[in-house]
Amino acid sequence: MRLLLASALILSLSACGLWQRDTTEPPADLPEFEAEGQAERLWSRSVGSGGERFLWQMYPGIGEDLVVVSDAAGRVTGLNPESGSQRWQTRLDNARISAGVGIGEEIAVVGTLDGHAIGVDLAGDGERWRATLSSEVLAVSDVAGGLVVVRTNDGRIHALDAESGATQWTALRTTPSLSLRGAQRPQITSGRVLAGFDNGRLLMLGLNRGNVLWETTLGISSGRTEVERMVDIDGHIPLYRGAAIAATYQGRLAALDLNSGEIFWARDFSSYQGADVDTGSDVLVVTDAESHVWGLDPRSGGDLWQTDALRLRGVTAPVVVGSHAIVGDYQGYLHWLDLEDGRIVARIRASSGAVVTRPVLVNGTLYVVTDNGQLTAVKSGLGGDE
């Protein structure tokens, strides 16, 4: 059985006896900072019932002139990206949504706690298909090449036909008896699928047949206890100049060749949120397992800066845009960090709930989902910083 550990990681992996004083380190207080620009909220609206942050891995699907999001109870809603106004809503029967939304080719796809992937028509015409998979859905890719790729709790990757939901192929890697709650979202790139697994392996698969193009061990399990041996690849994997930059929990951060899986560089690191990088700035930003945020050289992995100002605040993977990296936290705040030295230069509260997943950036707008069922659109640039 998998154990729900992500919430404990935010505070500590240590346990206290029944009659012992709780000495768990609390999250850092909201840090003070000197503002260098003004963050702007564009709109915010309730999208339905929120979900527990570590069970409900919800990210909005962004299509042409449409934002699609789902609540935990099975309501899938299409919104105007400019105003947040509702265009349509579909209520899925007997669907406890756990992951999504994947979008593309006139369909949106969500996954459920009961092991179903469900395709919903982007025109608002309701449910198109429902596929029964092997276990609970943890992550859903966007739709490309007529396929959507779904990760389930038992370590399987399922490629489904976007028109019918029929399974085209399945890939499996052994799942350890103990692992973090969560999964890396499969990434479709140039007719291939990049997928990370709980055993510390990173795979590149052919999109059409699921054949293994390369497989690299990124995290090597070690230690005396099952907790010490966890090496999950769960976070966001950015692509940078022909390389994928991936991290494991209690393992390594590494840059790998997209064509061969060869490791260009690697360093000891622990992250379950992942990283982001912008080719214009040449700064790799990564959130570690204690919510410290690091700025690294993406060509070598060398240190540029590090900040612990947001320690244990449940910080998301960053979004790097322009001269800033933007992260969300467990109190619903977004923080703008300067790429030169990591100092916080702006902040805004998207909602009173925890930010569920890494914000989605499209056309200069960040779309942020929080666990109280709010979707908020925030301008990624800062007023007054031009």
Number of C-alpha atoms within 10 A of each C-alpha: 10 13 10 15 17 20 14 11 17 20 17 16 12 9 11 10 7 7 6 8 8 10 10 12 11 12 17 13 11 12 8 10 11 9 12 15 16 16 22 17 16 16 17 19 16 15 25 19 15 21 21 14 19 18 18 25 27 34 25 22 23 23 19 8 10 19 22 27 26 32 27 25 19 21 19 27 23 27 21 14 21 13 12 20 13 16 14 16 18 17 15 17 10 10 20 21 32 30 30 31 27 29 27 21 16 15 23 29 33 31 32 27 20 17 21 23 30 22 26 23 17 23 13 15 11 16 19 17 16 17 15 15 20 16 17 21 29 29 28 31 26 23 22 18 15 14 25 31 30 28 32 25 21 19 21 20 27 24 25 21 17 25 15 13 20 16 17 16 16 16 15 13 15 12 18 20 11 19 23 23 19 27 27 24 26 21 21 22 14 10 11 20 23 20 23 32 27 29 23 25 20 24 18 24 20 18 24 15 13 18 15 14 15 16 16 16 14 26 28 16 17 14 9 8 8 13 16 13 20 25 30 33 34 25 26 28 26 17 20 20 10 11 22 21 28 27 36 33 28 25 24 21 24 23 28 23 16 21 12 13 19 14 17 15 15 19 14 13 17 23 28 31 28 28 29 25 25 20 12 9 15 15 25 27 30 33 27 26 23 21 27 19 27 21 27 20 16 23 15 13 19 14 13 16 16 17 17 14 19 21 22 23 23 27 31 28 29 27 25 25 19 14 15 27 27 25 25 30 24 21 19 22 21 24 23 29 23 19 25 13 13 21 18 23 19 20 22 16 19 26 22 14 20 24 30 29 26 27 26 16 18 12 7 12 19 21 26 26 34 31 27 22 23 22 25 23 24 23 18 24 20 17 12 9 8 6
